[in-house]
Amino acid sequence: MENKEQDDKFFVVDGAKCMCDKGTIPATLKVTSHTKTIFNSADSDKWAATEEDVQFKEGATCFGSCAIKNNNPCSFVPVGKWLKPYEKVKILEKSAIIETSLLMCSVGGKITVKNHGQTAEIGNSHVQKADARVMNVLNPFMDFEEFQADFDENQYYN
């Protein structure tokens, strides 16, 4: 059975911000399962996260104070792999995780993705597909048709 509600979600990458429902601060996901597949941009080293990426750059105390431990420091220990991965995309035979995936902590917390880690960039295809009439209404100080004709992706976004 296919889960169509997963289809429009962002893939999670190295550097994604995650939060434990029992913690006080977000933690930064660290991709350690591979160094092969990059999502978003080859220039920014955004390794795609898989269901096996359960480490955070801040270490075991990554989520600050833990409500279950009477607000003592977090002692994060994952319970297995990420739940609800995106089964349609495999990275070295491991499922990719998306912004709705979940990770459980053995102490009792539930970790969710707060920011997938990808960055939006305007590319040549976006500029060329934009409706120049609408863009001229939104920004009357610019001739968007002229901009489309002169646009060189590398000239404006390095």
Biotite code that builds the C-alpha atoms (Angstrom):
import biotite.structure as struc

atoms = struc.array([
    struc.Atom([0.000, 0.000, 0.000], chain_id="A", res_id=1, res_name="MET", atom_name="CA", element="C"),
    struc.Atom([1.419, 3.370, -1.017], chain_id="A", res_id=2, res_name="GLU", atom_name="CA", element="C"),
    struc.Atom([1.487, 6.337, 1.352], chain_id="A", res_id=3, res_name="ASN", atom_name="CA", element="C"),
    struc.Atom([0.627, 9.269, -0.927], chain_id="A", res_id=4, res_name="LYS", atom_name="CA", element="C"),
    struc.Atom([0.825, 11.846, 1.886], chain_id="A", res_id=5, res_name="GLU", atom_name="CA", element="C"),
    struc.Atom([4.613, 11.315, 1.920], chain_id="A", res_id=6, res_name="GLN", atom_name="CA", element="C"),
    struc.Atom([5.025, 12.233, -1.748], chain_id="A", res_id=7, res_name="ASP", atom_name="CA", element="C"),
    struc.Atom([5.100, 16.031, -1.327], chain_id="A", res_id=8, res_name="ASP", atom_name="CA", element="C"),
    struc.Atom([7.526, 16.135, 1.598], chain_id="A", res_id=9, res_name="LYS", atom_name="CA", element="C"),
    struc.Atom([11.126, 17.331, 1.627], chain_id="A", res_id=10, res_name="PHE", atom_name="CA", element="C"),
    struc.Atom([14.003, 14.907, 2.030], chain_id="A", res_id=11, res_name="PHE", atom_name="CA", element="C"),
    struc.Atom([16.094, 15.393, 5.176], chain_id="A", res_id=12, res_name="VAL", atom_name="CA", element="C"),
    struc.Atom([19.793, 16.171, 4.753], chain_id="A", res_id=13, res_name="VAL", atom_name="CA", element="C"),
    struc.Atom([22.899, 16.569, 6.909], chain_id="A", res_id=14, res_name="ASP", atom_name="CA", element="C"),
    struc.Atom([22.471, 19.592, 9.147], chain_id="A", res_id=15, res_name="GLY", atom_name="CA", element="C"),
    struc.Atom([18.703, 19.217, 9.529], chain_id="A", res_id=16, res_name="ALA", atom_name="CA", element="C"),
    struc.Atom([17.290, 20.553, 12.801], chain_id="A", res_id=17, res_name="LYS", atom_name="CA", element="C"),
    struc.Atom([15.428, 18.045, 14.944], chain_id="A", res_id=18, res_name="CYS", atom_name="CA", element="C"),
    struc.Atom([13.551, 18.401, 18.225], chain_id="A", res_id=19, res_name="MET", atom_name="CA", element="C"),
    struc.Atom([12.679, 15.981, 20.997], chain_id="A", res_id=20, res_name="CYS", atom_name="CA", element="C"),
    struc.Atom([9.243, 16.466, 22.541], chain_id="A", res_id=21, res_name="ASP", atom_name="CA", element="C"),
    struc.Atom([10.875, 16.055, 25.981], chain_id="A", res_id=22, res_name="LYS", atom_name="CA", element="C"),
    struc.Atom([13.886, 18.311, 25.283], chain_id="A", res_id=23, res_name="GLY", atom_name="CA", element="C"),
    struc.Atom([14.451, 22.053, 25.397], chain_id="A", res_id=24, res_name="THR", atom_name="CA", element="C"),
    struc.Atom([16.667, 22.771, 22.374], chain_id="A", res_id=25, res_name="ILE", atom_name="CA", element="C"),
    struc.Atom([16.935, 21.502, 18.788], chain_id="A", res_id=26, res_name="PRO", atom_name="CA", element="C"),
    struc.Atom([19.786, 19.271, 17.663], chain_id="A", res_id=27, res_name="ALA", atom_name="CA", element="C"),
    struc.Atom([21.618, 19.055, 14.332], chain_id="A", res_id=28, res_name="THR", atom_name="CA", element="C"),
    struc.Atom([21.378, 15.756, 12.456], chain_id="A", res_id=29, res_name="LEU", atom_name="CA", element="C"),
    struc.Atom([24.661, 14.190, 11.406], chain_id="A", res_id=30, res_name="LYS", atom_name="CA", element="C"),
    struc.Atom([24.629, 11.910, 8.358], chain_id="A", res_id=31, res_name="VAL", atom_name="CA", element="C"),
    struc.Atom([27.033, 9.033, 8.949], chain_id="A", res_id=32, res_name="THR", atom_name="CA", element="C"),
    struc.Atom([25.468, 6.215, 6.917], chain_id="A", res_id=33, res_name="SER", atom_name="CA", element="C"),
    struc.Atom([27.200, 7.194, 3.652], chain_id="A", res_id=34, res_name="HIS", atom_name="CA", element="C"),
    struc.Atom([29.084, 9.865, 1.701], chain_id="A", res_id=35, res_name="THR", atom_name="CA", element="C"),
    struc.Atom([27.631, 9.128, -1.715], chain_id="A", res_id=36, res_name="LYS", atom_name="CA", element="C"),
    struc.Atom([24.279, 10.814, -2.303], chain_id="A", res_id=37, res_name="THR", atom_name="CA", element="C"),
    struc.Atom([23.835, 14.565, -2.153], chain_id="A", res_id=38, res_name="ILE", atom_name="CA", element="C"),
    struc.Atom([20.442, 16.250, -2.227], chain_id="A", res_id=39, res_name="PHE", atom_name="CA", element="C"),
    struc.Atom([19.931, 19.949, -2.857], chain_id="A", res_id=40, res_name="ASN", atom_name="CA", element="C"),
    struc.Atom([23.365, 20.979, -4.184], chain_id="A", res_id=41, res_name="SER", atom_name="CA", element="C"),
    struc.Atom([26.677, 19.331, -4.941], chain_id="A", res_id=42, res_name="ALA", atom_name="CA", element="C"),
    struc.Atom([28.431, 22.485, -3.727], chain_id="A", res_id=43, res_name="ASP", atom_name="CA", element="C"),
    struc.Atom([26.957, 22.453, -0.240], chain_id="A", res_id=44, res_name="SER", atom_name="CA", element="C"),
    struc.Atom([27.635, 18.809, 0.745], chain_id="A", res_id=45, res_name="ASP", atom_name="CA", element="C"),
    struc.Atom([24.083, 18.111, 1.848], chain_id="A", res_id=46, res_name="LYS", atom_name="CA", element="C"),
    struc.Atom([24.309, 14.344, 2.289], chain_id="A", res_id=47, res_name="TRP", atom_name="CA", element="C"),
    struc.Atom([20.884, 12.711, 2.120], chain_id="A", res_id=48, res_name="ALA", atom_name="CA", element="C"),
    struc.Atom([19.821, 11.286, 5.479], chain_id="A", res_id=49, res_name="ALA", atom_name="CA", element="C"),
    struc.Atom([18.752, 7.655, 5.725], chain_id="A", res_id=50, res_name="THR", atom_name="CA", element="C"),
    struc.Atom([16.804, 5.695, 8.299], chain_id="A", res_id=51, res_name="GLU", atom_name="CA", element="C"),
    struc.Atom([20.136, 4.687, 9.874], chain_id="A", res_id=52, res_name="GLU", atom_name="CA", element="C"),
    struc.Atom([21.332, 8.244, 10.587], chain_id="A", res_id=53, res_name="ASP", atom_name="CA", element="C"),
    struc.Atom([20.577, 8.548, 14.295], chain_id="A", res_id=54, res_name="VAL", atom_name="CA", element="C"),
    struc.Atom([23.493, 10.711, 15.507], chain_id="A", res_id=55, res_name="GLN", atom_name="CA", element="C"),
    struc.Atom([23.503, 14.421, 16.241], chain_id="A", res_id=56, res_name="PHE", atom_name="CA", element="C"),
    struc.Atom([26.437, 16.826, 15.965], chain_id="A", res_id=57, res_name="LYS", atom_name="CA", element="C"),
    struc.Atom([25.947, 17.962, 19.583], chain_id="A", res_id=58, res_name="GLU", atom_name="CA", element="C"),
    struc.Atom([26.489, 14.422, 20.972], chain_id="A", res_id=59, res_name="GLY", atom_name="CA", element="C"),
    struc.Atom([24.416, 12.554, 23.582], chain_id="A", res_id=60, res_name="ALA", atom_name="CA", element="C"),
    struc.Atom([23.218, 15.710, 25.388], chain_id="A", res_id=61, res_name="THR", atom_name="CA", element="C"),
    struc.Atom([21.920, 17.115, 22.118], chain_id="A", res_id=62, res_name="CYS", atom_name="CA", element="C"),
    struc.Atom([18.401, 18.132, 23.175], chain_id="A", res_id=63, res_name="PHE", atom_name="CA", element="C"),
    struc.Atom([19.300, 20.161, 26.271], chain_id="A", res_id=64, res_name="GLY", atom_name="CA", element="C"),
    struc.Atom([17.305, 19.406, 29.421], chain_id="A", res_id=65, res_name="SER", atom_name="CA", element="C"),
    struc.Atom([15.020, 16.362, 29.491], chain_id="A", res_id=66, res_name="CYS", atom_name="CA", element="C"),
    struc.Atom([11.547, 16.626, 31.024], chain_id="A", res_id=67, res_name="ALA", atom_name="CA", element="C"),
    struc.Atom([11.514, 12.888, 31.779], chain_id="A", res_id=68, res_name="ILE", atom_name="CA", element="C"),
    struc.Atom([14.784, 13.233, 33.714], chain_id="A", res_id=69, res_name="LYS", atom_name="CA", element="C"),
    struc.Atom([13.492, 16.109, 35.898], chain_id="A", res_id=70, res_name="ASN", atom_name="CA", element="C"),
    struc.Atom([15.137, 18.673, 33.602], chain_id="A", res_id=71, res_name="ASN", atom_name="CA", element="C"),
    struc.Atom([18.564, 17.089, 33.969], chain_id="A", res_id=72, res_name="ASN", atom_name="CA", element="C"),
    struc.Atom([20.730, 16.947, 30.824], chain_id="A", res_id=73, res_name="PRO", atom_name="CA", element="C"),
    struc.Atom([19.469, 14.893, 27.909], chain_id="A", res_id=74, res_name="CYS", atom_name="CA", element="C"),
    struc.Atom([21.044, 11.467, 27.488], chain_id="A", res_id=75, res_name="SER", atom_name="CA", element="C"),
    struc.Atom([19.773, 10.607, 24.029], chain_id="A", res_id=76, res_name="PHE", atom_name="CA", element="C"),
    struc.Atom([19.955, 6.955, 23.020], chain_id="A", res_id=77, res_name="VAL", atom_name="CA", element="C"),
    struc.Atom([18.010, 6.111, 19.850], chain_id="A", res_id=78, res_name="PRO", atom_name="CA", element="C"),
    struc.Atom([15.658, 3.149, 19.713], chain_id="A", res_id=79, res_name="VAL", atom_name="CA", element="C"),
    struc.Atom([16.484, 1.585, 16.361], chain_id="A", res_id=80, res_name="GLY", atom_name="CA", element="C"),
    struc.Atom([16.058, 3.435, 13.080], chain_id="A", res_id=81, res_name="LYS", atom_name="CA", element="C"),
    struc.Atom([13.894, 6.362, 11.972], chain_id="A", res_id=82, res_name="TRP", atom_name="CA", element="C"),
    struc.Atom([10.208, 5.482, 11.626], chain_id="A", res_id=83, res_name="LEU", atom_name="CA", element="C"),
    struc.Atom([8.099, 6.430, 8.614], chain_id="A", res_id=84, res_name="LYS", atom_name="CA", element="C"),
    struc.Atom([10.987, 6.654, 6.123], chain_id="A", res_id=85, res_name="PRO", atom_name="CA", element="C"),
    struc.Atom([10.312, 7.276, 2.434], chain_id="A", res_id=86, res_name="TYR", atom_name="CA", element="C"),
    struc.Atom([10.398, 3.729, 1.077], chain_id="A", res_id=87, res_name="GLU", atom_name="CA", element="C"),
    struc.Atom([10.333, 4.825, -2.587], chain_id="A", res_id=88, res_name="LYS", atom_name="CA", element="C"),
    struc.Atom([13.877, 6.261, -2.411], chain_id="A", res_id=89, res_name="VAL", atom_name="CA", element="C"),
    struc.Atom([16.808, 4.082, -1.377], chain_id="A", res_id=90, res_name="LYS", atom_name="CA", element="C"),
    struc.Atom([20.336, 5.273, -0.684], chain_id="A", res_id=91, res_name="ILE", atom_name="CA", element="C"),
    struc.Atom([22.724, 2.324, -0.679], chain_id="A", res_id=92, res_name="LEU", atom_name="CA", element="C"),
    struc.Atom([19.701, 0.095, 0.062], chain_id="A", res_id=93, res_name="GLU", atom_name="CA", element="C"),
    struc.Atom([18.613, 2.256, 3.035], chain_id="A", res_id=94, res_name="LYS", atom_name="CA", element="C"),
    struc.Atom([15.375, 4.256, 2.938], chain_id="A", res_id=95, res_name="SER", atom_name="CA", element="C"),
    struc.Atom([15.655, 8.041, 2.823], chain_id="A", res_id=96, res_name="ALA", atom_name="CA", element="C"),
    struc.Atom([14.000, 9.986, 5.623], chain_id="A", res_id=97, res_name="ILE", atom_name="CA", element="C"),
    struc.Atom([11.645, 12.881, 5.053], chain_id="A", res_id=98, res_name="ILE", atom_name="CA", element="C"),
    struc.Atom([10.391, 15.773, 7.157], chain_id="A", res_id=99, res_name="GLU", atom_name="CA", element="C"),
    struc.Atom([7.571, 13.648, 8.647], chain_id="A", res_id=100, res_name="THR", atom_name="CA", element="C"),
    struc.Atom([9.821, 10.781, 9.791], chain_id="A", res_id=101, res_name="SER", atom_name="CA", element="C"),
    struc.Atom([10.139, 10.055, 13.527], chain_id="A", res_id=102, res_name="LEU", atom_name="CA", element="C"),
    struc.Atom([12.887, 8.729, 15.807], chain_id="A", res_id=103, res_name="LEU", atom_name="CA", element="C"),
    struc.Atom([12.275, 7.366, 19.290], chain_id="A", res_id=104, res_name="MET", atom_name="CA", element="C"),
    struc.Atom([14.589, 7.826, 22.286], chain_id="A", res_id=105, res_name="CYS", atom_name="CA", element="C"),
    struc.Atom([15.042, 5.029, 24.842], chain_id="A", res_id=106, res_name="SER", atom_name="CA", element="C"),
    struc.Atom([14.437, 7.551, 27.641], chain_id="A", res_id=107, res_name="VAL", atom_name="CA", element="C"),
    struc.Atom([10.941, 8.200, 26.265], chain_id="A", res_id=108, res_name="GLY", atom_name="CA", element="C"),
    struc.Atom([11.127, 11.125, 23.874], chain_id="A", res_id=109, res_name="GLY", atom_name="CA", element="C"),
    struc.Atom([9.947, 11.375, 20.275], chain_id="A", res_id=110, res_name="LYS", atom_name="CA", element="C"),
    struc.Atom([12.261, 13.185, 17.841], chain_id="A", res_id=111, res_name="ILE", atom_name="CA", element="C"),
    struc.Atom([10.761, 15.023, 14.877], chain_id="A", res_id=112, res_name="THR", atom_name="CA", element="C"),
    struc.Atom([12.283, 17.029, 12.043], chain_id="A", res_id=113, res_name="VAL", atom_name="CA", element="C"),
    struc.Atom([11.795, 20.794, 12.481], chain_id="A", res_id=114, res_name="LYS", atom_name="CA", element="C"),
    struc.Atom([13.825, 21.900, 9.443], chain_id="A", res_id=115, res_name="ASN", atom_name="CA", element="C"),
    struc.Atom([14.802, 19.467, 6.677], chain_id="A", res_id=116, res_name="HIS", atom_name="CA", element="C"),
    struc.Atom([18.127, 21.238, 6.028], chain_id="A", res_id=117, res_name="GLY", atom_name="CA", element="C"),
    struc.Atom([17.733, 21.899, 2.318], chain_id="A", res_id=118, res_name="GLN", atom_name="CA", element="C"),
    struc.Atom([17.987, 25.438, 1.001], chain_id="A", res_id=119, res_name="THR", atom_name="CA", element="C"),
    struc.Atom([15.910, 27.015, -1.727], chain_id="A", res_id=120, res_name="ALA", atom_name="CA", element="C"),
    struc.Atom([17.790, 28.356, -4.720], chain_id="A", res_id=121, res_name="GLU", atom_name="CA", element="C"),
    struc.Atom([16.490, 30.014, -7.861], chain_id="A", res_id=122, res_name="ILE", atom_name="CA", element="C"),
    struc.Atom([17.691, 28.278, -10.965], chain_id="A", res_id=123, res_name="GLY", atom_name="CA", element="C"),
    struc.Atom([17.524, 29.103, -14.654], chain_id="A", res_id=124, res_name="ASN", atom_name="CA", element="C"),
    struc.Atom([14.453, 26.919, -15.177], chain_id="A", res_id=125, res_name="SER", atom_name="CA", element="C"),
    struc.Atom([12.566, 28.839, -12.451], chain_id="A", res_id=126, res_name="HIS", atom_name="CA", element="C"),
    struc.Atom([13.345, 32.184, -14.083], chain_id="A", res_id=127, res_name="VAL", atom_name="CA", element="C"),
    struc.Atom([12.456, 30.966, -17.574], chain_id="A", res_id=128, res_name="GLN", atom_name="CA", element="C"),
    struc.Atom([9.113, 29.446, -16.445], chain_id="A", res_id=129, res_name="LYS", atom_name="CA", element="C"),
    struc.Atom([8.007, 32.533, -14.489], chain_id="A", res_id=130, res_name="ALA", atom_name="CA", element="C"),
    struc.Atom([5.152, 34.590, -15.935], chain_id="A", res_id=131, res_name="ASP", atom_name="CA", element="C"),
    struc.Atom([6.771, 37.923, -16.866], chain_id="A", res_id=132, res_name="ALA", atom_name="CA", element="C"),
    struc.Atom([3.437, 39.803, -16.667], chain_id="A", res_id=133, res_name="ARG", atom_name="CA", element="C"),
    struc.Atom([2.866, 38.675, -13.074], chain_id="A", res_id=134, res_name="VAL", atom_name="CA", element="C"),
    struc.Atom([6.474, 39.381, -12.108], chain_id="A", res_id=135, res_name="MET", atom_name="CA", element="C"),
    struc.Atom([6.244, 42.900, -13.564], chain_id="A", res_id=136, res_name="ASN", atom_name="CA", element="C"),
    struc.Atom([3.129, 43.574, -11.463], chain_id="A", res_id=137, res_name="VAL", atom_name="CA", element="C"),
    struc.Atom([4.859, 42.285, -8.331], chain_id="A", res_id=138, res_name="LEU", atom_name="CA", element="C"),
    struc.Atom([8.015, 44.263, -9.035], chain_id="A", res_id=139, res_name="ASN", atom_name="CA", element="C"),
    struc.Atom([7.247, 47.216, -11.362], chain_id="A", res_id=140, res_name="PRO", atom_name="CA", element="C"),
    struc.Atom([10.784, 48.588, -10.980], chain_id="A", res_id=141, res_name="PHE", atom_name="CA", element="C"),
    struc.Atom([12.224, 45.760, -13.045], chain_id="A", res_id=142, res_name="MET", atom_name="CA", element="C"),
    struc.Atom([11.648, 44.639, -16.626], chain_id="A", res_id=143, res_name="ASP", atom_name="CA", element="C"),
    struc.Atom([11.313, 40.909, -15.981], chain_id="A", res_id=144, res_name="PHE", atom_name="CA", element="C"),
    struc.Atom([11.302, 39.962, -19.687], chain_id="A", res_id=145, res_name="GLU", atom_name="CA", element="C"),
    struc.Atom([14.681, 41.654, -20.048], chain_id="A", res_id=146, res_name="GLU", atom_name="CA", element="C"),
    struc.Atom([15.889, 39.863, -16.922], chain_id="A", res_id=147, res_name="PHE", atom_name="CA", element="C"),
    struc.Atom([14.750, 36.506, -18.363], chain_id="A", res_id=148, res_name="GLN", atom_name="CA", element="C"),
    struc.Atom([16.607, 37.169, -21.586], chain_id="A", res_id=149, res_name="ALA", atom_name="CA", element="C"),
    struc.Atom([19.831, 38.120, -19.783], chain_id="A", res_id=150, res_name="ASP", atom_name="CA", element="C"),
    struc.Atom([19.630, 35.593, -16.954], chain_id="A", res_id=151, res_name="PHE", atom_name="CA", element="C"),
    struc.Atom([22.663, 33.389, -16.540], chain_id="A", res_id=152, res_name="ASP", atom_name="CA", element="C"),
    struc.Atom([22.361, 31.091, -13.547], chain_id="A", res_id=153, res_name="GLU", atom_name="CA", element="C"),
    struc.Atom([26.061, 31.311, -12.693], chain_id="A", res_id=154, res_name="ASN", atom_name="CA", element="C"),
    struc.Atom([26.171, 35.097, -13.039], chain_id="A", res_id=155, res_name="GLN", atom_name="CA", element="C"),
    struc.Atom([23.662, 35.710, -10.223], chain_id="A", res_id=156, res_name="TYR", atom_name="CA", element="C"),
    struc.Atom([23.981, 32.653, -7.970], chain_id="A", res_id=157, res_name="TYR", atom_name="CA", element="C"),
    struc.Atom([27.440, 31.284, -7.356], chain_id="A", res_id=158, res_name="ASN", atom_name="CA", element="C"),
])
